[in-house]
Every structure is written in C-alpha cells, then in structure tokens.
C-alpha cells in the first residue's frame, strides 16, 4: 500500500525556522518531492530528493533518509508569504503515479 | 515561462450530466496526469497517461471517467454522468521525460473547479 504522513498544522513566527516532517511507506520509490500550495491555488514545486542527504535551495532545504522512509522540509527566515500548505509527494516509478501526503498547513505569525 | 493551462476555470453542472475538462500540457512534456482535490482534503491521483495510453489509474478512476489526447496539444478528462461527490478541483499536470538535469517534477495547471448540484 501507499501511506504518507505529515503533521496537519504548524505555526511559526516570522523570521524563525520551521521543519516539516514527512514519513512514507510506498510500494516503489523514485524520488520525494515537496510542493507548496496556497489556498485555492495549484501546487508549485519546491524541492526534490532521490538520494539520501540534504538538498539546499535558498531559504528552503529538504532532507531524505530512504532507509527510514523519512524526509523533512526546512524553511528558514520565515516570511508571511510562506503561510501555505506544504505537500510531500513520492514518485513510485519514473513517469508514473505521484502519491501526495495530506499536506501540512503552515501559519506564519508576525 | 511555459505553463500548463486548463479550461474551464469553474464549471457548475447538474448531477447526471457529462463534463469535459480540458488541459494543454507543456509542449515538450511526455507524461500527463489528472489529480483531484476535494475542498480541504489532499491531492488525489486519478490517472497518468504516456505514449497515447493510460499508464496507471487509481480506484477513483472508474468507468465514469475517461481521458483522451485528441490532438498534439490537448489532454481531456471526461466524466460521463457526474455525481455530487465529483465536486472538487481537478488539476492537470505534466512532466518531462528523464534526464540527468531534469528531476521530472510535476507542473500543475491552475485547476478546474467542478461543482455538481
């Protein structure tokens, strides 16, 4: 089966750092993706990991441990515009189904 | 920057009516997808399409659903007889083929909001 878990909601303060965790159990693995989705809008791609370790991209970093079925997204220097849902998604086999987690709704407070 | 476009942005229909949602994927992409998101819930996979045929579909994608790529640019989702529970945002997405410099991430369209009354 396919199962992806994320915390439902998180709250953080402007300028702070927040870590959003994702655990997964999927029948295949060919990459883990993080997407940002503002309310009423389409998901937009943030980051990608296929090998273990940390990938850094400006204020956003993502980490993957394949043996633990675990990833996190790290957001630094939080801004109000970072208030959104963050979706963890696993691609099973290349070009095939991406399975999305339930998303974590992040609220950034002044 | 190339983008996935979807029409209509919002459609209201009566239960039992047929609906066609249209998508124009990014031109050099080879993999096409439909996802749906019921309000307040997660993004759910419906179907993937590659090389002019369905490559994978979910349990949601039953006989009431079909997809077509009628020409070189459009990718459509048809719901034959809509039900109340089909009310959702439907997202089309596309991805490029594999490549060393390409992650193969999904590019989403802005979505078509379907309301079934």
Interface residues (C-beta under 8 A of the other chain):
Chain A: X31 X33 X35 X37 X41 X42 X43 X44 X45 X48 X50 X87 X89 X91 X94 X95 X96 X97 X98 X99 X100 X101 X102 X103
Chain B: X30 X31 X33 X35 X41 X42 X43 X44 X45 X48 X50 X55 X56 X58 X91 X95 X97 X98 X103 X104 X105 X106 X107 X108 X109 X110 X111
